[in-house]
């Protein structure tokens, strides 16, 4: 876990949070995300979430069960077998965390080269897929619904 910008050391580099700092953080912030009344913060360790198959690869999805949160947040490992698909209702915002050289997004048959740090808004109806291995943070609104995922071809 990296520190926030406010906690950078004088060299300007982020420093990892120590296990002791993480333990004290977990005592202050609730890690029980079942509070759907929205009264408690929620900390999610994506490594602890079970990955599920999706047209892009393997997704780990958070906040699906929180009725007070209007979106789901996914960390998705894009695989070579990613398939073109679209959604009728959902909007996705991809934020590229990691990618191999030459990776790109296909958006309605257009290719958009990507590098880490790029964000792409994908409105409903746009046929899309990621090409090349990458790790992507995806914000899905409204919440992810598997019945609104249509594979093309």
N, C-alpha and C positions, 0 to 999 in steps of 0.2 A: 504494500500500500504506500502510495506517495503522499507526502505532506502537501498541504495547500500552498498556493503562491505566497500567502502571508507568512508562511513558516520556512521559507527558503533560507539556506545558509548564505553567508556572505559571498560565496563563490557563485551564487545564482543557480546552483544545482539542487534538485529535489533530493531529499534524504529519506530513506525508508523509515517507516514507523516501526519502532521496536515491538517485540511481543508484549512487553510490559505495558507500553502505551496502548496497544490494541486491547489488552485485557481491561485496562481502566476505562477505555472508550466503551467497551461492551457493557460495563457496569452502569454507565451513564445513559446510553442510548438503548432502547428496547430492541432486542433482536427477534421478538415475536411479531411477525407480520400479520397475525390473524385479527388484529384490532381493526375492524372495518368501519369503526366510527370516526376514524381519522384523528384520534386524540394522541397517538403515540408515533414517534418516528419509527422507521423500519430500516434495518441494515440487512442487506442481502449479500451473501458470499456466493457468487455465481459458480464457483468451483463445487459447491455443495449441491447445486441443482442438477437433477437428472436430465441429460441431453435427450431431445426428441428429434426424430427424423422430420425433415421439412424439404420442400423442393430445392432449397439451396444447400442443404447439408445437415448439420446438427445444431439445433437451437436450444439454449437454456433461457427459459422465460420467467420473468419476475413480475409480481403485482397482479397476476391474473385474478386472484381471489380477493383483492382489496376493492370493495365497492366504492370507496372514496377516491380512488385513483382512476382517472379517465383514459389511461393508456396502459399498454404493457411494454416492458423493456426487455429486449432480447440481446444476448451475446451469441452470435452465430458463427460457427466455423464453416466457411464456404468450402465445398469439396469440388473436385473436377467434374462430378456428375450433376452439378446444379442444373435444374430444368427451368425453362421459361414458364412464367406464371403471371397471373394478375389477380387483383381483388376488385370487387364491385363497390365495396363500402369503405374498406380500410385505406388509410394513408400511411405510408412507411417513410421514415427518415433514416437513411443509412449513414452512419459515421464510420469511416474506415479506420480501424485501429492498427491493423497490420496487413500487408499484402506482399505478394511476390512481384518482382519486376514484370512489367507487361500486363498486369491485371487490369481489368476494365469492367464496367457495368454495361449491359445491353439494355437500352431503354427504347421500346418500340423500334427495334432494328437499328438504332443508332448506337455507336460505341463511345463510351465516355471513359477515357483513361483515368485511373485512380492511383493515389498515393496515400499513405497514412496522413490523417488530418482532414481529408476531404469529406464533406457532407453532401448528400443528395436527397432531395425530396421527391418521393414517388407517389403521385396522386392515384386515386382509384382509376382503373381502366388501362393503365400503362402496363404493357407486357414487359417484364423485366427478368433479368438473371445476372448473377455475378459470374465472371469468367476468370479463372486463375484462383489459386489458393489465397484466402484472406480470412481475417477475423474482423467481424463487423458488429458494432453496437447499433441496434435497430429500435427506434421508438415507433410503436404501432398505435394509431388512434383511429377510431375507437378501439377498445381492447381487442386483442387478437381473437379471431373466430375462425376455426378450421373449416367451417362451411362457406367461408368467403375467400377460399384459396382455389384458383382454377388453373390447372396445369395445361399448357398449350402443346399440342403435338403428340 
